[in-house]
Amino acid sequence: MSGHSKWSTIKHKKGATDAKRGKIFTKVIKEITVAARIGGGDVDGNPRLRLAVQKAKEVNMPQENVTRAIKKGTGELEGVQYQEISYEGYGPGGVAIFMEVMTDNKNRTISELRAVLDKNGGNMGENGCVAWIFEKKGTITIMTPEKDEEELLELVMDAGGDDLQTVDDHYEITTSIETFESVRKAIENSGIKAQSAELTRIPQNMVNVEEKNCKSLLRLMDMLEDHDDIQKVYSNFDITDELIAIMEKNS
């Protein structure tokens, strides 16, 4: 998730290709393993694990993979011990980049990420250099045919949600970290199917990207998201619809 809506749109268009790479399975398995290690293997009693298992369902991961990952997290099966770290830096044009990482070798990971940034016109920064830009939030996505907008808005607000916006063919619901679970449960208990539900970071200010930096920035974001150790990467760039059209035409 980066650059918020514009990058989300671009990622959606290339999502099928990403899925074929199998990278998403690796990331989800890591999240399940760490969530089970920290909060236990009971899905009902571990909200973080429940979200990870839901993500596994969204990407059609076999149940046996999910079960095995949980058992590795709880110690029932032998598995790799992952360390959770965040790294910060800048991309072309000075855009902020925040990376959430899970790794079994911190030195290898930071070396590889620094190389990716350097190769694509970016650079690694100090801890705290851009973290303040990104606010932790919960986001839930629901397709518009699922519910009337006014009815859904009332439900979301009553449950403690912050905002609801209609984007193309879906609703984007935003919550605080504290009310995320109550909003998610209210939606689920109403029989509404959510396309996705996750904890994320939303940029509080956006940077317009010049045309000369677009290709290198998008290539950088692709390479970071494709890295096995990165769980999520966020940025605060914005690209005009005209630039997106130019890039798609030239791609």
TAPE-V423092 format. One record per residue. N is the residue number from 0. RES is the residue in one small letter. PSI is psi in whole degrees, -180 to 180 (* if undefined). OMEGA is omega in whole degrees, 0 to 359 (none if undefined). D_FIRST is the distance of its C-alpha to the first C-alpha in Angstrom with 2 decimals. Layout:
BEGIN
{{N RES PSI OMEGA D_FIRST} {N RES PSI OMEGA D_FIRST}}
END
This chain:
BEGIN
{{0 m 120 181 0.00} {1 s 159 174 3.73} {2 g 11 188 7.08} {3 h -112 195 6.19} {4 s -42 183 8.58} {5 k -48 180 9.80} {6 w -35 177 7.04} {7 s -41 179 6.22} {8 t -45 180 9.99} {9 i -43 180 10.43} {10 k -39 180 8.47} {11 h -39 182 10.51} {12 k -30 182 13.55} {13 k 11 185 13.35} {14 g -39 181 12.31} {15 a -38 180 15.99} {16 t -44 180 16.51} {17 d -41 182 13.86} {18 a -37 181 15.48} {19 k -26 181 18.82} {20 r -17 178 18.05} {21 g 2 183 18.07} {22 k -36 185 15.37} {23 i -36 178 13.58} {24 f -44 180 16.97} {25 t -44 182 17.32} {26 k -42 181 14.17} {27 v -41 179 15.17} {28 i -42 177 18.74} {29 k -46 182 18.01} {30 e -42 178 16.29} {31 i -45 182 19.27} {32 t -48 181 21.73} {33 v -41 179 20.64} {34 a -42 179 20.34} {35 a -36 179 23.82} {36 r -40 183 25.21} {37 i -44 188 24.29} {38 g 3 180 24.99} {39 g 166 187 27.25} {40 g 5 179 27.19} {41 d 111 183 27.90} {42 v -40 182 24.98} {43 d -29 182 26.59} {44 g 5 183 27.08} {45 n 93 184 23.78} {46 p -39 180 20.81} {47 r -42 179 18.29} {48 l -39 179 20.04} {49 r -42 178 20.16} {50 l -42 181 16.39} {51 a -41 179 16.23} {52 v -37 176 19.14} {53 q -40 178 17.69} {54 k -39 178 14.66} {55 a -39 178 17.45} {56 k -40 181 19.21} {57 e -33 181 16.37} {58 v 13 176 16.41} {59 n 40 177 20.22} {60 m 134 179 20.86} {61 p 143 183 24.63} {62 q -33 180 25.89} {63 e -33 176 27.89} {64 n -41 180 24.84} {65 v -48 181 23.47} {66 t -43 180 26.94} {67 r -41 180 27.41} {68 a -40 178 24.19} {69 i -44 181 25.30} {70 k -33 176 28.75} {71 k -35 179 27.57} {72 g -39 181 25.77} {73 t -8 178 28.92} {74 g 2 179 31.20} {75 e -27 173 33.00} {76 l 150 178 32.00} {77 e 138 181 31.74} {78 g 172 180 28.26} {79 v 142 176 26.32} {80 q 114 181 25.53} {81 y 142 177 21.96} {82 q 133 178 21.30} {83 e 126 181 18.17} {84 i 156 171 17.45} {85 s 144 177 15.02} {86 y 152 182 15.40} {87 e 153 179 14.90} {88 g -163 183 15.74} {89 y 147 176 15.74} {90 g -176 177 15.04} {91 p 139 181 17.48} {92 g 6 177 18.62} {93 g 16 179 17.86} {94 v 149 180 14.17} {95 a 142 178 12.88} {96 i 128 179 10.83} {97 f 126 186 10.35} {98 m 125 173 10.46} {99 e 124 190 11.23} {100 v 145 167 13.99} {101 m 123 185 16.64} {102 t 154 173 19.68} {103 d 4 180 23.39} {104 n 91 185 24.26} {105 k -41 182 22.80} {106 n -42 178 24.95} {107 r -45 184 23.89} {108 t -49 183 20.16} {109 i -33 177 20.41} {110 s -43 180 22.79} {111 e -42 181 20.58} {112 l -39 177 17.49} {113 r -40 179 19.91} {114 a -41 179 21.35} {115 v -44 180 18.14} {116 l -48 181 17.44} {117 d -39 183 21.14} {118 k -24 186 21.41} {119 n 29 173 18.82} {120 g 18 179 20.00} {121 g -174 176 18.08} {122 n 150 178 19.43} {123 m 142 180 18.93} {124 g 177 178 19.64} {125 e 157 176 21.39} {126 n 129 179 20.00} {127 g -6 185 19.29} {128 c -31 179 19.05} {129 v -6 184 15.62} {130 a -34 183 14.79} {131 w -19 181 16.63} {132 i -28 189 14.25} {133 f 120 180 11.50} {134 e 133 179 12.89} {135 k 128 182 12.41} {136 k 165 169 12.19} {137 g 142 177 12.40} {138 t 139 179 10.95} {139 i 132 181 13.02} {140 t 132 181 13.09} {141 i 134 178 16.65} {142 m 142 186 18.32} {143 t -33 180 20.82} {144 p -14 183 23.92} {145 e -33 187 23.51} {146 k 148 173 24.78} {147 d 140 185 26.27} {148 e -45 182 24.02} {149 e -40 179 26.67} {150 e -41 180 27.39} {151 l -40 179 23.81} {152 l -44 179 23.37} {153 e -44 179 26.55} {154 l -46 183 25.52} {155 v -45 181 22.20} {156 m -40 179 24.02} {157 d -30 181 26.88} {158 a -4 177 24.66} {159 g 13 180 23.21} {160 g 161 182 19.99} {161 d -42 189 18.94} {162 d 157 174 17.99} {163 l 128 178 17.68} {164 q 146 175 16.77} {165 t 122 180 17.60} {166 v 111 182 15.30} {167 d -114 185 17.19} {168 d 19 181 18.23} {169 h 163 174 16.32} {170 y 141 173 16.14} {171 e 114 182 13.20} {172 i 134 179 14.73} {173 t 137 179 13.91} {174 t 165 169 16.00} {175 s 166 177 17.01} {176 i -38 185 16.65} {177 e -34 185 20.39} {178 t 0 184 20.53} {179 f -49 184 17.57} {180 e -39 180 19.99} {181 s -38 178 22.73} {182 v -43 179 20.70} {183 r -43 180 19.40} {184 k -39 179 23.04} {185 a -40 178 24.46} {186 i -45 181 22.44} {187 e -43 181 23.41} {188 n -19 178 27.01} {189 s 2 178 27.27} {190 g 16 180 26.72} {191 i 132 181 23.53} {192 k 123 177 21.14} {193 a 135 176 17.46} {194 q -37 178 15.14} {195 s 155 176 12.58} {196 a 121 184 12.76} {197 e 160 171 10.73} {198 l 135 188 10.74} {199 t -174 177 7.82} {200 r 127 183 8.15} {201 i 127 181 8.58} {202 p 138 181 10.24} {203 q -15 172 13.89} {204 n 151 185 14.86} {205 m 151 178 13.74} {206 v 126 176 15.36} {207 n 134 182 16.80} {208 v 130 177 16.77} {209 e 155 183 20.19} {210 e -37 183 20.91} {211 k -21 182 22.26} {212 n -8 188 18.98} {213 c -53 185 16.71} {214 k -44 181 17.53} {215 s -36 179 17.44} {216 l -46 180 14.07} {217 l -36 176 12.46} {218 r -41 178 14.64} {219 l -47 181 13.54} {220 m -39 177 9.79} {221 d -47 183 11.18} {222 m -38 178 13.57} {223 l -46 180 11.45} {224 e -25 181 9.19} {225 d -10 182 12.66} {226 h 132 185 14.32} {227 d -32 186 15.85} {228 d -14 180 15.62} {229 i 123 176 11.95} {230 q -46 178 10.39} {231 k 146 175 6.91} {232 v 136 183 6.27} {233 y 148 173 5.45} {234 s 169 184 7.66} {235 n 32 180 9.87} {236 f 156 176 11.17} {237 d 136 180 12.51} {238 i 133 181 14.36} {239 t 155 177 17.26} {240 d -33 180 17.97} {241 e -41 179 20.99} {242 l -39 177 19.22} {243 i -43 179 16.98} {244 a -40 179 20.33} {245 i -44 181 22.01} {246 m -40 179 19.55} {247 e -35 179 19.74} {248 k -36 184 23.50} {249 n -6 183 23.84} {250 s * none 21.70}}
END
